[in-house]
Amino acid sequence: SAAFDVQRIRADFPLLSRTVHGKPLVYFDSANTSQKPESVIAAVDTHYREHNANVSRAVHQLGEEATAAYEGARDKLARFIHAGSRDEVVLTSGTTQATNLVAYSHVLPQLKAGDSILTTVMEHHANIVPWQLVAARSGATVKAAPIDERGELIVEKYVELLTPEVKLACVTHVSNVLGTVNPVREIARECRKRGIPLLVDGSQAVPHRRVDVQALGCDFYALTGHKMLGPTGTGALWAKREHLEAMPPFFGGGEMIREVKFSGTTFAAPPHKFEAGTPNIAGFVGLAAAIDYYESVGFTAIEAWEQQLLHYATERLREIPGLRIIGEAAEKEPVISFLLEGAQATDLATLLDLEGVAVRSGHHCAHPLMQFFGVPATLRASLAFYNTREEIDSFVAALLKVRRLLR
Ligand code: PMP
């Protein structure tokens, strides 16, 4: 049958079978970081046991194996997001390094007083603060496109703000707080018409859906490996080749040069020009295994199951009096932010932890979004395809129990 065998999936994730405070773990914090399948853990372990060496330096057998594994991860990631070429994939420590690389290497060199960078009210700080830092150096400004009460981007306003002084437009593919999926193709089309490059923050999209960077039509796409079943400290910046060719390097050091002389140094071609120093080799070996895992399950099955979970959890939460869901976009990934009348988000999260339920409370690195909704914090339940309907039931039961305690 076509039924999704979630128990078989769960058996691949060793951590999911542990208990917390004597209760079975209900892990609803995957937007923060995902759990890892055995195959990812084993790939990292095997790398250190059998293939460990530095990359691109040694001619010995281990050096060649490590280099092949690291560069193989780049190939795999390039195919996974349908990059036009492996050379368009810069391996980074995560989304934050990717957006900062674009800020300092692409935007800052061309930014002058009066220019601006366009972002949105629903962004993670990683897609706001780097732009503010480079704007402050050049007398430029950062503008933010508004959202509506449902947590959807007001696309007409975004397009209105795409004026000639905008040197870079930015948008998140999926909101880490609201789950909102933004119409990136449409935004990219409007940016192209005006010759404004578009950066998309894909951190919360890649774990849930098939991403095709060429079909999206953007210029830059940033992603982070630890939210997509991979190790922490991995990620990537995909960029169109023309941008990478034109960008000066950001970090200097080993591995990124062609020839170093005190009279002048020449640089390697992209992507290596942007990868100074020894990278997180084992991490990328793990990320390659994570991609294999996604491909073995398949996004058709993942999306169908996650949407079922999202709808079931939303329905169950709506039954609770005094519970307010923040973010009711028409198209969402399985992320639900909410507040419960008469209870502080952090108190609730602390008590839920005692019931074995892991959710996040706080501002989720999205202060402007909290300001828009007029709240200091929310609780956020974020799900993945390894979660179950029974866990949603346990979560709702725990929520009702801790609410009684707080009254
Ligand atoms: N953007 C979004 C939408 C995110 O959810 C996150 C992680 N919370 C980031 C950027 C930053 O990712 P990282 O910390 O892995 O660099």
Residues whose N, C-alpha, C, O or C-beta is under 5 A from the ligand:
A	BS01	PMP	A31 G94 T95 T96 Q97 H124 A126 V174 N176 D201 S203 Q204 T224
